[in-house]
Amino acid sequence: MTLYTRHQLALLLVLLTAAGVGLAVGQWRRAYPDLAATVEDFDRDPAFAPPSPVPEPDRGGRTTGAGPRQGVARIREPDAAPVDLNRASAPELARIPGVGPALARRIVAAREADGPFAAVDDLRRVRGVSPGRLERLRPLVTLGE
């Protein structure tokens, strides 16, 4: 005879696994504090934050906080100064309106692989930068050395 049923043993296994993962994460954070701080900074970066919910109007014309509407993009105010394509990090590039985290990473990867951008038109070599997007980005970016 067993002391526990199959379901109880499965639950115990899940709980022990969760506790083990928690201990492992704590040990990793103590072993690599700089990397853990970088990950925490990345988690808190507003460029990578999910969009805030947009209130939807109900049938009476009032708004409700019923979650985000499909197809509504997050609108970010452009920074006062243009962003330098040859010096900006991926999070800095992601703050540009029309550039998300994935495109920002591809821009940085293209810059690291092929060298600095000589002209704003060189952004066309990055997958996801169409002629229309390039024209929208042109006033928001600049080139350093």
DSSP file (Angstrom, degrees, kcal/mol; ACC not computed):
  #  RESIDUE AA STRUCTURE BP1 BP2  ACC     N-H-->O    O-->H-N    N-H-->O    O-->H-N    TCO  KAPPA ALPHA  PHI   PSI    X-CA   Y-CA   Z-CA
    1    1 A M              0   0    0      0, 0.0     2,-0.3     0, 0.0     3,-0.0   0.000 360.0 360.0 360.0 144.9    0.0    0.0    0.0
    2    2 A T        -     0   0    0      1,-0.1     3,-0.0     2,-0.1     0, 0.0  -0.743 360.0-139.3-104.5 154.1    1.1    3.5   -0.7
    3    3 A L  S    S+     0   0    0     -2,-0.3     2,-0.3     1,-0.1    -1,-0.1   0.786  86.9  40.9 -78.4 -28.1    0.7    6.5    1.5
    4    4 A Y  S    S-     0   0    0     -3,-0.0     2,-0.1     1,-0.0    -1,-0.1  -0.887  78.9-122.4-124.9 151.3   -0.3    8.8   -1.4
    5    5 A T     >  -     0   0    0     -2,-0.3     4,-2.3     1,-0.1     5,-0.2  -0.322  38.3-101.1 -79.3 171.8   -2.5    8.6   -4.5
    6    6 A R  H  > S+     0   0    0      1,-0.2     4,-2.4     2,-0.2     5,-0.2   0.903 123.5  50.8 -61.1 -41.8   -1.1    9.2   -8.0
    7    7 A H  H  > S+     0   0    0      1,-0.2     4,-2.4     2,-0.2    -1,-0.2   0.890 109.8  49.6 -65.1 -39.6   -2.6   12.7   -8.1
    8    8 A Q  H  > S+     0   0    0      2,-0.2     4,-2.4     1,-0.2    -1,-0.2   0.899 111.4  49.1 -66.8 -39.6   -1.1   13.6   -4.7
    9    9 A L  H  X S+     0   0    0     -4,-2.3     4,-2.4     2,-0.2    -2,-0.2   0.893 110.8  50.5 -65.3 -39.5    2.4   12.3   -5.8
   10   10 A A  H  X S+     0   0    0     -4,-2.4     4,-2.3     2,-0.2    -2,-0.2   0.924 111.7  47.8 -64.2 -43.4    2.1   14.3   -9.0
   11   11 A L  H  X S+     0   0    0     -4,-2.4     4,-2.5     1,-0.2    -2,-0.2   0.906 111.2  50.9 -63.4 -41.8    1.2   17.4   -7.1
   12   12 A L  H  X S+     0   0    0     -4,-2.4     4,-2.5     1,-0.2    -1,-0.2   0.899 109.5  51.0 -62.0 -41.0    4.1   16.8   -4.7
   13   13 A L  H  X S+     0   0    0     -4,-2.4     4,-2.3     2,-0.2    -2,-0.2   0.909 110.4  48.9 -63.1 -42.7    6.4   16.5   -7.6
   14   14 A V  H  X S+     0   0    0     -4,-2.3     4,-2.5     2,-0.2    -2,-0.2   0.925 112.5  48.0 -63.3 -44.6    5.2   19.8   -9.1
   15   15 A L  H  X S+     0   0    0     -4,-2.5     4,-2.3     1,-0.2    -2,-0.2   0.907 112.6  47.9 -64.3 -42.1    5.6   21.6   -5.8
   16   16 A L  H  X S+     0   0    0     -4,-2.5     4,-2.4     2,-0.2    -1,-0.2   0.877 111.5  51.1 -66.4 -36.7    9.1   20.2   -5.3
   17   17 A T  H  X S+     0   0    0     -4,-2.3     4,-2.6     2,-0.2    -2,-0.2   0.926 110.2  49.0 -64.7 -44.5   10.1   21.1   -8.8
   18   18 A A  H  X S+     0   0    0     -4,-2.5     4,-2.3     1,-0.2    -2,-0.2   0.908 112.2  48.5 -62.1 -41.6    8.8   24.7   -8.3
   19   19 A A  H  X S+     0   0    0     -4,-2.3     4,-2.4     2,-0.2    -1,-0.2   0.908 111.4  50.5 -64.8 -41.2   10.8   24.9   -5.0
   20   20 A G  H  X S+     0   0    0     -4,-2.4     4,-2.4     2,-0.2    -2,-0.2   0.903 110.2  49.1 -63.1 -41.8   13.9   23.6   -6.7
   21   21 A V  H  X S+     0   0    0     -4,-2.6     4,-2.6     2,-0.2    -1,-0.2   0.913 110.5  51.5 -64.3 -41.7   13.6   26.1   -9.6
   22   22 A G  H  X S+     0   0    0     -4,-2.3     4,-2.1     1,-0.2    -2,-0.2   0.912 111.4  46.6 -61.5 -42.7   13.1   28.9   -7.0
   23   23 A L  H  X S+     0   0    0     -4,-2.4     4,-2.4     2,-0.2    -1,-0.2   0.894 111.8  51.6 -65.5 -39.5   16.3   27.8   -5.1
   24   24 A A  H  X S+     0   0    0     -4,-2.4     4,-2.4     2,-0.2    -2,-0.2   0.901 109.7  49.2 -64.8 -40.7   18.2   27.5   -8.4
   25   25 A V  H  X S+     0   0    0     -4,-2.6     4,-2.5     2,-0.2    -1,-0.2   0.916 111.2  50.0 -64.9 -42.4   17.2   31.1   -9.5
   26   26 A G  H  X S+     0   0    0     -4,-2.1     4,-1.8     1,-0.2    -2,-0.2   0.913 111.6  47.9 -61.5 -42.6   18.2   32.4   -6.1
   27   27 A Q  H  X S+     0   0    0     -4,-2.4     4,-2.1     2,-0.2    -2,-0.2   0.903 111.6  50.5 -64.0 -41.5   21.6   30.7   -6.3
   28   28 A W  H  X S+     0   0    0     -4,-2.4     4,-2.4     1,-0.2    -2,-0.2   0.905 108.4  52.3 -63.0 -42.1   22.1   32.0   -9.9
   29   29 A R  H  < S+     0   0    0     -4,-2.5    -1,-0.2     1,-0.2     7,-0.2   0.869 111.9  46.1 -64.0 -35.9   21.2   35.6   -8.8
   30   30 A R  H  < S+     0   0    0     -4,-1.8    -1,-0.2    -5,-0.2    -2,-0.2   0.859 114.7  47.3 -73.1 -34.9   23.8   35.3   -6.0
   31   31 A A  H  < S+     0   0    0     -4,-2.1    -2,-0.2     1,-0.2    -1,-0.2   0.831 125.3  28.2 -75.5 -32.5   26.5   33.9   -8.3
   32   32 A Y     X  +     0   0    0     -4,-2.4     4,-2.3    -5,-0.2    -1,-0.2  -0.598  67.0 159.4-128.9  69.7   26.0   36.4  -11.1
   33   33 A P  H  > S+     0   0    0      0, 0.0     4,-2.2     0, 0.0     5,-0.2   0.862  75.7  52.6 -65.3 -34.9   24.7   39.7   -9.5
   34   34 A D  H  > S+     0   0    0      2,-0.2     4,-2.0     1,-0.2     5,-0.1   0.933 112.2  44.6 -66.0 -44.2   25.7   41.9  -12.5
   35   35 A L  H  > S+     0   0    0      1,-0.2     4,-2.3     2,-0.2    -1,-0.2   0.887 112.2  52.8 -66.6 -38.5   23.9   39.7  -15.0
   36   36 A A  H  X S+     0   0    0     -4,-2.3     4,-2.2     1,-0.2    -1,-0.2   0.893 108.8  50.2 -63.6 -38.8   20.9   39.5  -12.7
   37   37 A A  H  X S+     0   0    0     -4,-2.2     4,-2.4     2,-0.2    -1,-0.2   0.886 109.3  51.8 -66.1 -37.8   20.8   43.3  -12.4
   38   38 A T  H  X S+     0   0    0     -4,-2.0     4,-2.3     2,-0.2    -2,-0.2   0.915 109.8  48.8 -63.9 -42.6   21.0   43.6  -16.2
   39   39 A V  H  X S+     0   0    0     -4,-2.3     4,-2.2     2,-0.2    -2,-0.2   0.904 111.3  50.1 -64.0 -41.1   18.0   41.2  -16.6
   40   40 A E  H  X S+     0   0    0     -4,-2.2     4,-1.6     2,-0.2    -2,-0.2   0.903 110.0  50.1 -64.7 -40.4   16.1   43.2  -14.0
   41   41 A D  H  X S+     0   0    0     -4,-2.4     4,-0.8     1,-0.2    -2,-0.2   0.903 109.9  51.3 -62.8 -40.3   16.8   46.5  -15.9
   42   42 A F  H >< S+     0   0    0     -4,-2.3     3,-0.7     1,-0.2    -2,-0.2   0.901 108.4  51.8 -62.4 -41.1   15.7   44.9  -19.1
   43   43 A D  H 3< S+     0   0    0     -4,-2.2    -1,-0.2     1,-0.2    -2,-0.2   0.820 112.5  45.5 -65.4 -30.4   12.4   43.8  -17.4
   44   44 A R  H 3< S+     0   0    0     -4,-1.6    -1,-0.2    -5,-0.1    -2,-0.2   0.529  82.6 117.0 -91.3  -6.1   11.8   47.3  -16.2
   45   45 A D    X<  -     0   0    0     -4,-0.8     3,-1.5    -3,-0.7     4,-0.3  -0.469  60.5-146.0 -67.0 123.5   12.6   49.0  -19.5
   46   46 A P  G >  S+     0   0    0      0, 0.0     3,-0.9     0, 0.0    -1,-0.2   0.732  94.6  69.0 -64.9 -20.3    9.4   50.8  -20.8
   47   47 A A  G 3  S+     0   0    0      1,-0.2    -2,-0.1    53,-0.0    -3,-0.0   0.803 106.4  39.6 -66.8 -25.8   10.4   50.0  -24.4
   48   48 A F  G <  S+     0   0    0     -3,-1.5    -1,-0.2    -6,-0.2    -3,-0.1   0.323  91.1 115.7-104.2   6.8    9.8   46.4  -23.7
   49   49 A A  S <  S-     0   0    0     -3,-0.9     3,-0.1    -4,-0.3    -5,-0.1  -0.474  73.4-107.2 -75.3 145.7    6.6   46.8  -21.6
   50   50 A P        -     0   0    0      0, 0.0    -1,-0.1     0, 0.0    -2,-0.1  -0.379  47.4 -88.9 -67.3 153.2    3.4   45.5  -22.9
   51   51 A P        -     0   0    0      0, 0.0     3,-0.1     0, 0.0    22,-0.0  -0.308  44.4-111.4 -63.5 145.9    0.9   48.1  -24.1
   52   52 A S        -     0   0    0      1,-0.1    -3,-0.0    -3,-0.1     2,-0.0  -0.473  42.8 -90.2 -75.7 150.3   -1.4   49.5  -21.5
   53   53 A P        -     0   0    0      0, 0.0    -1,-0.1     0, 0.0    14,-0.0  -0.311  35.4-141.7 -63.1 141.2   -5.1   48.6  -21.8
   54   54 A V        -     0   0    0     -3,-0.1    12,-0.1    18,-0.1    10,-0.1  -0.912  22.2-117.8-103.7 124.9   -7.2   51.0  -23.9
   55   55 A P        -     0   0    0      0, 0.0    10,-0.2     0, 0.0    14,-0.1  -0.366  26.8-143.8 -63.6 139.1  -10.8   51.5  -22.5
   56   56 A E  E     -A   64   0A   0      8,-1.9     8,-2.6    -2,-0.1    10,-0.2  -0.855  14.7-119.0-104.1 137.7  -13.5   50.4  -24.9
   57   57 A P  E     -A   63   0A   0      0, 0.0     6,-0.3     0, 0.0     2,-0.1  -0.524  27.0-143.4 -72.6 139.9  -16.7   52.3  -25.3
   58   58 A D    >   -     0   0    0      4,-3.8     3,-1.9    -2,-0.2     6,-0.0  -0.307  37.5 -84.7 -90.8-174.6  -19.8   50.3  -24.4
   59   59 A R  T 3  S+     0   0    0      1,-0.3    -1,-0.1     2,-0.1     0, 0.0   0.743 126.6  59.9 -66.0 -22.6  -23.1   50.6  -26.3
   60   60 A G  T 3  S-     0   0    0      2,-0.1    -1,-0.3     1,-0.0     3,-0.1   0.416 119.4-106.3 -85.4   2.9  -24.2   53.6  -24.1
   61   61 A G  S <  S+     0   0    0     -3,-1.9     2,-0.1     1,-0.3    -2,-0.1   0.367  83.2 121.9  89.9  -5.1  -21.2   55.6  -25.3
   62   62 A R        -     0   0    0     -5,-0.1    -4,-3.8     1,-0.1    -1,-0.3  -0.490  62.0-117.4 -85.9 161.5  -19.4   55.3  -22.0
   63   63 A T  E     -A   57   0A   0     -6,-0.3     2,-0.3    -2,-0.1    -1,-0.1  -0.753  25.3-167.4-100.1 148.5  -15.9   53.8  -21.7
   64   64 A T  E     -A   56   0A   0     -8,-2.6    -8,-1.9    -2,-0.3     2,-1.0  -0.922  30.6-122.1-126.9 155.2  -15.1   50.7  -19.8
   65   65 A G        +     0   0    0     -2,-0.3    -2,-0.0   -10,-0.2   -11,-0.0  -0.350  57.0 145.2 -89.3  53.7  -11.7   49.3  -18.8
   66   66 A A        -     0   0    0     -2,-1.0    -1,-0.2     1,-0.2   -12,-0.0   0.076  63.4 -91.6 -86.7  25.5  -12.4   46.0  -20.6
   67   67 A G        -     0   0    0      2,-0.0    -1,-0.2   -11,-0.0    -3,-0.1  -0.202  65.6 -31.5  94.5 173.9   -8.8   45.4  -21.8
   68   68 A P        -     0   0    0      0, 0.0     2,-0.3     0, 0.0   -12,-0.0  -0.350  57.5-126.1 -71.8 146.1   -6.9   46.3  -24.9
   69   69 A R    >   -     0   0    0      1,-0.1     3,-1.2   -14,-0.1     2,-0.1  -0.656  31.6-103.5 -87.4 147.4   -8.6   46.5  -28.3
   70   70 A Q  T 3  S+     0   0    0     -2,-0.3     3,-0.1     1,-0.2    -1,-0.1  -0.457 102.4  18.4 -69.2 139.7   -7.3   44.5  -31.1
   71   71 A G  T 3  S+     0   0    0      1,-0.2     2,-0.7    -2,-0.1    -1,-0.2   0.468  87.3 128.0  82.9   1.9   -5.3   46.5  -33.7
   72   72 A V    <   -     0   0    0     -3,-1.2    -1,-0.2   -18,-0.0     2,-0.2  -0.834  47.6-150.8 -94.9 118.5   -4.6   49.5  -31.4
   73   73 A A        -     0   0    0     -2,-0.7     2,-0.4    -3,-0.1    -3,-0.0  -0.539  20.7-106.6 -87.6 152.4   -0.9   50.3  -31.4
   74   74 A R        -     0   0    0     -2,-0.2     2,-0.6     1,-0.0    -1,-0.1  -0.628  33.8-141.6 -75.2 132.5    0.9   51.8  -28.4
   75   75 A I        -     0   0    0     -2,-0.4     2,-0.4    22,-0.1    -1,-0.0  -0.862  18.0-170.6-102.2 125.2    1.7   55.4  -29.3
   76   76 A R        -     0   0    0     -2,-0.6     3,-0.0     3,-0.0    19,-0.0  -0.928  24.3-121.0-115.6 139.8    5.1   56.7  -28.0
   77   77 A E        -     0   0    0     -2,-0.4     2,-0.1     1,-0.1     3,-0.1  -0.598  34.8-115.1 -74.8 134.4    6.2   60.3  -28.1
   78   78 A P        -     0   0    0      0, 0.0    18,-0.1     0, 0.0    -1,-0.1  -0.408  32.8-105.8 -68.3 147.7    9.3   60.7  -30.1
   79   79 A D        -     0   0    0      2,-0.1     4,-0.1     1,-0.1    -3,-0.0  -0.316  26.8-116.6 -66.8 157.7   12.4   61.9  -28.2
   80   80 A A  S    S+     0   0    0     -3,-0.1    -1,-0.1     2,-0.1     0, 0.0   0.894  99.3  51.0 -65.0 -40.4   13.4   65.5  -28.8
   81   81 A A  S    S-     0   0    0      1,-0.1    -2,-0.1    59,-0.0    59,-0.0  -0.759  95.1-107.3-100.6 144.9   16.8   64.6  -30.3
   82   82 A P        -     0   0    0      0, 0.0     2,-0.4     0, 0.0    59,-0.3  -0.323  37.8-111.7 -64.2 153.3   17.2   62.1  -33.2
   83   83 A V  E     -b  141   0B   0     57,-2.4    59,-2.7    -4,-0.1     2,-0.7  -0.724  23.6-122.9 -90.9 134.3   18.7   58.7  -32.2
   84   84 A D  E >>  -b  142   0B   0     -2,-0.4     4,-2.3    57,-0.2     3,-1.1  -0.673  16.0-157.4 -79.2 115.3   22.2   57.9  -33.5
   85   85 A L  T 34 S+     0   0    0     57,-2.8    -1,-0.2    -2,-0.7    58,-0.1   0.790  90.2  52.0 -63.5 -28.8   21.9   54.6  -35.5
   86   86 A N  T 34 S+     0   0    0     56,-0.3    -1,-0.2     1,-0.1    57,-0.1   0.514 121.6  27.6 -89.8  -4.5   25.6   53.9  -35.1
   87   87 A R  T <4 S+     0   0    0     -3,-1.1    -2,-0.2     2,-0.1    -1,-0.1   0.570  91.3 106.9-126.5 -19.1   25.7   54.3  -31.3
   88   88 A A     <  -     0   0    0     -4,-2.3     2,-0.1     1,-0.1    -5,-0.0  -0.342  60.4-132.9 -72.5 143.9   22.2   53.5  -29.9
   89   89 A S     >  -     0   0    0      1,-0.1     4,-2.5    -2,-0.1     5,-0.2  -0.365  33.1 -97.7 -82.4 170.9   21.6   50.2  -28.1
   90   90 A A  H  > S+     0   0    0      1,-0.2     4,-2.3     2,-0.2     5,-0.1   0.911 124.3  50.6 -60.1 -43.9   18.6   48.0  -28.9
   91   91 A P  H  > S+     0   0    0      0, 0.0     4,-0.6     0, 0.0    -1,-0.2   0.883 111.0  49.6 -62.8 -35.1   16.4   49.5  -26.0
   92   92 A E  H >4 S+     0   0    0      1,-0.2     3,-0.8     2,-0.2     4,-0.3   0.917 112.4  47.0 -67.6 -41.5   17.2   53.0  -27.2
   93   93 A L  H >< S+     0   0    0     -4,-2.5     3,-1.6     1,-0.2    -1,-0.2   0.855 104.8  61.5 -66.3 -34.0   16.3   52.1  -30.8
   94   94 A A  H 3< S+     0   0    0     -4,-2.3    -1,-0.2     1,-0.3     5,-0.2   0.697  92.7  66.2 -67.8 -17.5   13.1   50.5  -29.6
   95   95 A R  T << S+     0   0    0     -3,-0.8    -1,-0.3    -4,-0.6    -2,-0.2   0.624  78.3 100.6 -77.6 -12.4   11.9   53.8  -28.1
   96   96 A I  S X  S-     0   0    0     -3,-1.6     3,-2.2    -4,-0.3     2,-0.1  -0.572  89.3-105.6 -73.1 131.8   11.6   55.2  -31.7
   97   97 A P  T 3  S+     0   0    0      0, 0.0    -1,-0.1     0, 0.0     3,-0.1  -0.373 108.2  23.1 -58.0 130.3    8.0   55.2  -32.9
   98   98 A G  T 3  S+     0   0    0      1,-0.2     2,-0.5    -4,-0.1    39,-0.1   0.356 103.1  98.3  93.6  -4.8    7.6   52.4  -35.4
   99   99 A V    <   -     0   0    0     -3,-2.2    -1,-0.2    -5,-0.2    -3,-0.1  -0.964  53.3-171.8-118.1 116.5   10.6   50.4  -34.1
  100  100 A G     >  -     0   0    0     -2,-0.5     4,-2.4    -3,-0.1     5,-0.2  -0.357  42.6 -89.7 -94.9-179.1    9.8   47.6  -31.8
  101  101 A P  H  > S+     0   0    0      0, 0.0     4,-2.1     0, 0.0     5,-0.2   0.877 124.4  51.1 -60.2 -39.7   12.2   45.4  -29.8
  102  102 A A  H  > S+     0   0    0      2,-0.2     4,-2.0     1,-0.2     5,-0.1   0.936 112.6  44.4 -66.9 -45.5   12.6   42.8  -32.5
  103  103 A L  H  > S+     0   0    0      1,-0.2     4,-2.4     2,-0.2    -1,-0.2   0.887 111.2  55.1 -65.9 -37.7   13.4   45.4  -35.2
  104  104 A A  H  X S+     0   0    0     -4,-2.4     4,-2.2     1,-0.2    -1,-0.2   0.912 108.0  48.9 -61.1 -42.1   15.8   47.2  -32.8
  105  105 A R  H  X S+     0   0    0     -4,-2.1     4,-2.5     1,-0.2    -1,-0.2   0.891 110.8  50.6 -64.6 -38.3   17.7   44.0  -32.3
  106  106 A R  H  X S+     0   0    0     -4,-2.0     4,-2.4     2,-0.2    -2,-0.2   0.872 108.9  51.8 -67.6 -35.7   17.9   43.4  -36.0
  107  107 A I  H  X S+     0   0    0     -4,-2.4     4,-2.2     2,-0.2    -2,-0.2   0.936 112.2  45.4 -64.5 -45.6   19.2   46.9  -36.6
  108  108 A V  H  X S+     0   0    0     -4,-2.2     4,-2.4     1,-0.2    -2,-0.2   0.907 112.8  51.2 -64.2 -41.4   22.0   46.4  -33.9
  109  109 A A  H  X S+     0   0    0     -4,-2.5     4,-2.4     1,-0.2    -1,-0.2   0.903 110.4  48.8 -63.3 -40.9   22.8   42.9  -35.4
  110  110 A A  H  X S+     0   0    0     -4,-2.4     4,-2.8     2,-0.2     5,-0.3   0.895 111.4  50.1 -65.4 -39.4   23.1   44.4  -38.9
  111  111 A R  H  X S+     0   0    0     -4,-2.2     4,-1.3     1,-0.2    -2,-0.2   0.898 113.7  45.1 -65.3 -40.3   25.4   47.2  -37.6
  112  112 A E  H  < S+     0   0    0     -4,-2.4    -2,-0.2     2,-0.2    -1,-0.2   0.858 118.5  42.9 -71.5 -34.7   27.6   44.7  -35.8
  113  113 A A  H  < S+     0   0    0     -4,-2.4    -2,-0.2    -5,-0.2    -3,-0.2   0.904 128.9  23.6 -78.0 -42.0   27.7   42.3  -38.8
  114  114 A D  H  < S-     0   0    0     -4,-2.8    -3,-0.2     1,-0.3    -2,-0.2   0.394 109.2-111.0-109.4   1.4   28.2   44.8  -41.6
  115  115 A G     <  -     0   0    0     -4,-1.3    -1,-0.3    -5,-0.3    -2,-0.1  -0.275  59.1 -25.5  92.1 176.7   29.8   47.8  -39.8
  116  116 A P  S    S-     0   0    0      0, 0.0     2,-0.3     0, 0.0   -30,-0.1  -0.174  71.2-100.1 -64.6 155.5   28.3   51.2  -39.1
  117  117 A F        -     0   0    0      1,-0.2     3,-0.1     3,-0.0   -31,-0.1  -0.597  27.0-166.2 -74.9 131.9   25.6   52.7  -41.3
  118  118 A A  S    S+     0   0    0     -2,-0.3     2,-0.3     1,-0.3    -1,-0.2   0.749  75.2  10.4 -88.6 -27.7   27.0   55.2  -43.8
  119  119 A A  S >  S-     0   0    0      1,-0.1     3,-1.7    23,-0.1    -1,-0.3  -0.971  76.2-112.3-146.6 157.3   23.6   56.7  -44.7
  120  120 A V  G >  S+     0   0    0     -2,-0.3     3,-2.0     1,-0.3     4,-0.2   0.839 115.4  67.4 -60.2 -31.5   20.1   56.4  -43.3
  121  121 A D  G >  S+     0   0    0      1,-0.3     3,-1.8     2,-0.2    -1,-0.3   0.716  81.3  77.0 -62.1 -19.7   19.2   54.6  -46.6
  122  122 A D  G X  S+     0   0    0     -3,-1.7     3,-1.8     1,-0.3    -1,-0.3   0.674  73.4  80.5 -65.0 -15.3   21.5   51.7  -45.3
  123  123 A L  G X  S+     0   0    0     -3,-2.0     3,-2.0     1,-0.3    -1,-0.3   0.731  73.4  77.5 -61.4 -19.9   18.6   50.7  -43.0
  124  124 A R  G <  S+     0   0    0     -3,-1.8    -1,-0.3     1,-0.3     5,-0.2   0.741  81.0  67.1 -63.0 -21.6   17.0   49.0  -46.0
  125  125 A R  G <  S+     0   0    0     -3,-1.8     2,-0.5    -4,-0.1    -1,-0.3   0.610  84.3  90.0 -74.6  -9.0   19.5   46.2  -45.5
  126  126 A V  S X  S-     0   0    0     -3,-2.0     3,-1.8    -4,-0.2     2,-0.1  -0.762  89.0-115.0 -90.2 128.2   17.7   45.3  -42.3
  127  127 A R  T 3  S+     0   0    0     -2,-0.5     3,-0.1     1,-0.2   -21,-0.1  -0.413 101.3  30.9 -61.8 130.1   14.8   42.9  -42.6
  128  128 A G  T 3  S+     0   0    0      1,-0.2     2,-0.9    -2,-0.1    -1,-0.2   0.321  86.1 113.4 103.1  -6.0   11.6   44.6  -41.8
  129  129 A V    <   -     0   0    0     -3,-1.8    -1,-0.2    -6,-0.2    -3,-0.1  -0.839  46.3-175.3-101.5 101.1   12.5   48.1  -42.9
  130  130 A S     >  -     0   0    0     -2,-0.9     4,-2.7    -3,-0.1     5,-0.2  -0.381  41.9-101.4 -85.1 168.2   10.3   48.9  -45.9
  131  131 A P  H  > S+     0   0    0      0, 0.0     4,-1.9     0, 0.0     5,-0.1   0.895 124.4  50.4 -57.9 -38.9   10.6   52.1  -48.0
  132  132 A G  H  > S+     0   0    0      2,-0.2     4,-1.8     1,-0.2     5,-0.1   0.921 111.3  46.4 -65.7 -43.7    7.6   53.5  -46.2
  133  133 A R  H  > S+     0   0    0      1,-0.2     4,-2.2     2,-0.2    -1,-0.2   0.891 109.2  56.3 -65.6 -38.0    9.0   52.7  -42.8
  134  134 A L  H  X S+     0   0    0     -4,-2.7     4,-1.8     1,-0.2    -1,-0.2   0.910 107.0  49.0 -59.2 -42.1   12.4   54.2  -43.8
  135  135 A E  H  < S+     0   0    0     -4,-1.9    -1,-0.2     1,-0.2    -2,-0.2   0.869 111.2  49.4 -66.8 -36.0   10.7   57.5  -44.8
  136  136 A R  H  < S+     0   0    0     -4,-1.8    -1,-0.2     1,-0.2    -2,-0.2   0.837 115.0  45.1 -70.3 -31.4    8.9   57.6  -41.4
  137  137 A L  H >X S+     0   0    0     -4,-2.2     3,-1.8     1,-0.2     4,-0.9   0.752  90.6  86.2 -81.7 -24.6   12.2   56.9  -39.6
  138  138 A R  G >< S+     0   0    0     -4,-1.8     3,-0.7     1,-0.3    -1,-0.2   0.848  92.3  42.4 -49.8 -47.5   14.3   59.3  -41.5
  139  139 A P  G 34 S+     0   0    0      0, 0.0    -1,-0.3     0, 0.0    -2,-0.1   0.649 113.4  55.3 -75.9 -10.0   13.5   62.4  -39.3
  140  140 A L  G <4 S+     0   0    0     -3,-1.8   -57,-2.4    -4,-0.2     2,-0.3   0.549 104.2  56.1 -98.3  -8.6   13.9   60.4  -36.1
  141  141 A V  E <<  -b   83   0B   0     -4,-0.9     2,-0.3    -3,-0.7   -57,-0.2  -0.854  55.8-175.0-125.5 158.8   17.4   59.0  -36.7
  142  142 A T  E     -b   84   0B   0    -59,-2.7   -57,-2.8    -2,-0.3     2,-0.5  -0.881  23.4-117.6-140.2 172.1   20.8   60.4  -37.3
  143  143 A L        -     0   0    0     -2,-0.3   -59,-0.1   -59,-0.2     2,-0.1  -0.965  23.8-177.3-120.8 129.8   24.3   59.0  -38.1
  144  144 A G              0   0    0     -2,-0.5   -59,-0.0   -27,-0.1   -57,-0.0  -0.006 360.0 360.0 -95.9-150.4   27.4   59.4  -36.0
  145  145 A E              0   0    0     -2,-0.1    -2,-0.0   -59,-0.0   -27,-0.0   0.467 360.0 360.0 -79.8 360.0   30.8   58.1  -36.9
